[in-house]
Amino acid sequence: MRITAKVDYAVRAAVELADGYLQHRERVPVKADAIAAAQDIPPRFLETILSELRRSGIVGSKRGADGGYWLARPPTEVSVADIIRAVEGPLADVHGQSPEEVLYAGVARALQPVWVATRVALRGVLEETTLADIASGALPERVVTLAAQPGGWTRR
């Protein structure tokens, strides 16, 4: 899986909002420039990302001096998968189609279940991991175990 800058920035911005929510136990408006500075995200790119998160119902916003952005749901209810889908679409597709829609012929026939299994594996990590998990540093045990596997930190 290729994690684009857009996905990385979107998750980091959402984690900043989650941190405010967790610290204050309520929705706290955070200015886009504060998020951009805290996470070193280009401000214009961040505005686009926050707009997409707002349209998807993950983020709320208010204009004005006392405005900003906040999570529309508790951070325990927003997964990394939710963020990815909001800014990029489905977690795994093949040439813009769902893996179950792509049909292969001949010796490549067994490729379709490989793509479906890949999507299932991605969902297993990304749907299980919430913004609260990341903001608190208490990742799900499955994620910790997978990250600790031999070769997990080696680029291949």
N, C-alpha and C positions, 0 to 999 in steps of 0.2 A: 504494500500500500504506500502510495506517495502522499505525504502530508504536506499540503500546499501552505504557503505563507498565509493565505487567507484563513485557512482552518486553524493554524497555529495561533494567529492573532485573535481570531474569534473566541477560541477557548480561553486564551489568556485574559482577554477583556471580560469574558463572562465570569472567570474565576475572581477577578478584581471585584466585580459586583457581588459575587457570592461572599467574599471576605467581609465586605461592608455589612451585608445582611446578617452574617453569622456573628459579627462583633456587636451589632446593635439589636439583634433579634427582631428586626423589622426592615421594611424596604427603605433604603437610604439612597437618595439621589446622588449620583456621582457624575461630575462633569467629564465630558469626553476628553478634555485636555489633561485632566488628572489621570485618567486611565492611560492615555497615550504616553504621558511622562513616566508613569509607574512601570509600564511594560515595554517602553521604547518601541512604540508602534507609530508609524507615520499617521499624523492626525487625519488627513483626508481619507486615507484607506480605512481608518477606524470608523469614521462617520458612515461610510458605505456599509461596513460590516454591522454596525449598530442599527442601521436602518433595516437591514435584512433580518436581524434578530428581532427587531420590533415588529416587523410585518409577520413574522412567524409566531408571535405571541410569547416569545421567551423573555423579551425585554420590554419594559415600559419606559416612557419618556415624558418629560414636561419641559417646555421652553421657559426661558426667563432666568432672572438672577437666582432664584431659589430652585431652579429646575435641574435637570440632569437625566441620567439613565439609572434604572434599577431592574432587578430580576422581577418578572411578573409572577413567578412561582417560587416557592422555597427552593434553595439550592440542593436540598436532598431529593427534589423531584425533577431536576434537570440533569440529564446525562450528557456525556461527551458526544454520544451519537446524535442527540437532539440538536446540538450545536452544529455538528458536521452537516446534518441533513438540511438545516436552515440556510447554510451558506453555500453548500456545494451540491446538495441533492442526495441521492441514495448512497449508502456506504460502499456498495460494490456493484458495478455494472460492467457490461462488456459492450463496448462500442455504443454506449447510450441505452442499452437494453438490459432488463433484468436477466440474471443468469439462467433462470428457468425458461426464458423466452428464446434463448439462442440455441439453435439446433446445429449439431455437427454431423458430418457424414464420415463414413469409413472408419479408419483407425483413430480419428480424433473424437469419436462419439463419447468416449469416457471423459472428455475434457469438461463437459457441462457439470457433472457432479463435483469436479474439482473447484469450479468457480462458485457453486452453491455452498460447498463446505468452507470456502474462504470467507464468504459472506457470514456464515454462521459463526466462524471463529472471531471475526471482527465484531460482530454483534455481542458475543460473549464478553468481550473486554469493554467495548465502548458503551454498551447499554447498561452495564453493571456499574461503571464508574461515573459518579455524580460530581457536580461542581463542588459540593460540600466535601466530598472525599479529597479532592485535590486541594482545596483551600485549607483544609484542616491537616493535610499531610497524612491522613489515615486511609490509605488506599485499600480497596478490597483485597482479601487474602489471595484470591486467584490472580490478581494483577501482580502482586508482590512475588508470588511463586513463579509466574511466567517470566517476569523481568529478571529473576535470579537464576534462570536456567543457563547452563553452560552455553556459551556462544551468544547469549542474548544481547550482550553489549558490543558484539563484534559486527562490523559492517560487512555484509556479503552481498 
